[in-house]
Amino acid sequence: MISYQLSIFAENKPGRLAAVTRVLAKEKINIRATTISTSDTFGVIHLIVDDPARAEDALTKAGMTVSLSRVLAVVIPDQPGGLDRLTQLLLTENVNINNAYGFVLEGHRKAVFVVSVDQIEKAEALLEKNGFQTLDAEALSAIEPFHYMKY
Amino acid sequence: MYWEKEIETMDREQLERLQAVRLRETLERAKKSVHYGKRFAEMGLDIGGIRTDADVEKLPLTTKDDLRENWPYGFLACSRDELIRMHSSSGTTGRATVIFHTTRDIGAWTNLLARCMYMAGMRRSDVFQNMMTYGLFTGGLGFHYGAEKIGALVIPAGAGNSKRQIQLMRDFETTAIHIIPSYALHLSTVFTEVGVDPRRDTKLRLAFLGAEPHSEKMRRKIEDLYGFRAFNSYGLSEMNGPGMAFECPEQDGMHIWEDNYIVEIIDPMTLKPVPDGEEGELVTTTLLREGMPILRYRTMDLTRIIPGPCPCGRTHRRIERIKGRTDDMMILKGVNIFPIQIEKKLMEIPGVGTNFVIILDRADYNDSMTVKVEVQKEFFGGDLRQLEALRRRIVEELKSDILITPRVDLVEPDSLPQSEGKAKRVIDNRKD
């Protein structure tokens, strides 16, 4: 299943992330995972939230530059080699990972790994064929994250 | 002390008579050009009725736009066979204006530069290192010819390559240089770097500072760093280039050569002349240009005539340092840049939003330009690499147009002042 990642263009200066979280807090939107990539004076904030469409709407209304993109939220076992199995599989089909980050689920048994890839349909089919569970927005909003991990 | 004593010290009345004669000759020539032929006819101007330089006001003003609209030959008053040189305004590609010269024009211009340099104290015994760009820019070849006419030994060093400049100065005992003031300040840091003291280890005694307005404080600083006397040079390519106005040993204003130019200061709003001493826009008419005479050219430079005679004995009036521009032209490292050039280029690039701001800074005597550009909301695809690619493209495109590599910062849409109204496009943080 396909999930959605929110990306926000932000200048690299104090208060930009705070402005984003303020809007989301006010809207009672829950953040599942976040990662920021910066390039000197500007950067992009990536968020996985429980209600991406509403979050996009609220952030856009607040004047922010937002983009919603499709990602795969893959459930992997929280154990040595768990992530490796996923990345090796994607490599066999030459799928490129543009961005990735994840979070561990409650109970330490499982983790969710968010991957932004260049060939999403192909990757999705590949993962499902090989027994990986992928979460959609609804499933993501239902799970309880334990703590974040970032790669 | 005078290159041409008779002309330089000619009494005002005689000088004005000379101007009137040369103005009539200029009008006869100008009439032959497509542009002025048409303008004179439209205005019903009887050039026979222009008798004194006080009649100048009856003549049409000429602007850079006129030159552009008549690009490239609409101002020519002679056949193309008679032309021997072209020059162009610095730094610009899209908005460049072209000026053509005949043999006589180059001779008259060269003589003016010799007059200027001689006035500042250069002699045939001097070694003159010309540290300006040779080429379309008038500063390189103009000074080169003038210095040769004086008989100095000319080192055509050209711009840049600081260490080689210093080496040349030491190897050939350079005594005089022509340099952009901001570059002179930068070069002094290179002197320190290579462990050479310009005051002790060189024979430098004279400098001509040109192509860039600068303050009195900056001049004193440069003089102090190098231990030479520095003289301010003013000119624009449309009026030949350097040689138009220059400081004498008094270093108090630049004598503008009134045997070659009619000088007016006008109120840029009303376009009416203001009396000597009052600030306004400098407007000049060429009096000796054969190939491409230009009448009442709006220089867009703000200055004033310094009233009263100069102790040096020259009767040609003096203009003060340029105080600013009536348009929004910026001068960076001697290159003229208009915000509109940057705007045009930016708007051609997909992904660029509506607003931008240009910030000029000076650090370690080095001028730099930062362009803050809004990203178009729809362009943003959530990917940092896409933004980086856009940023690099903007840098490349601007560099190819303005010849200076700017720093480009991408900013969020609607975070800069709106382009409507009188948005301040340029923030100049450069201090002395």
Interface residues (C-beta under 8 A of the other chain):
Chain A: Q5 L6 S7 F9 A10 E11 S37 T38 S39 T41 F42 G43 V44 H46 G63 M64 T65 V66 S67 L68 S69 N98
Chain B: V375 K377 F380 G381 G382 D383 L384 R385 L387 E388 R391 D409 L410 V411 E412 P413 D414 S415
